[in-house]
């Protein structure tokens, strides 16, 4: 069983660590994240995941004793938006990518996008029209 845990994809481990950080009200040390996960991961594994997330800009960290305490850089919606931007940035023909994306939206999502682009109400993550967790783009 322990071998199965060690073989989980890195993305799954990162998602678990991020979920623990989002659930916390304060920054967490690797040991605190390990305890929050309660799934048998070694503290060194948790530290490695946190270090990788920090290098990607997904989490921030502050000194806590001899180590660090980590917090998410964005809420889950902001992270999703950031990933969407990263995917868009990978292609030289942004217009075609955006056109394909929009053409594949269902009617409800297309209407939501139109409302957002028109500056309509509820355009922010919290429904106020302000994006409190985004990248500021």
Secondary structure, 3 states (H helix, E strand, C coil): CHHHHHCCCHHHHHHHHHHHHHHCCCCEEHHHHHHHHCCCCCHHHHHHHHHHHHHCCCEEEEEECCEEEEEECCCHHHHHHHHHHHHHHCCCCHHHHHHHHHHCCCHHHHHHHHHHHCCCCCCCCCCCCCCCCCCCC
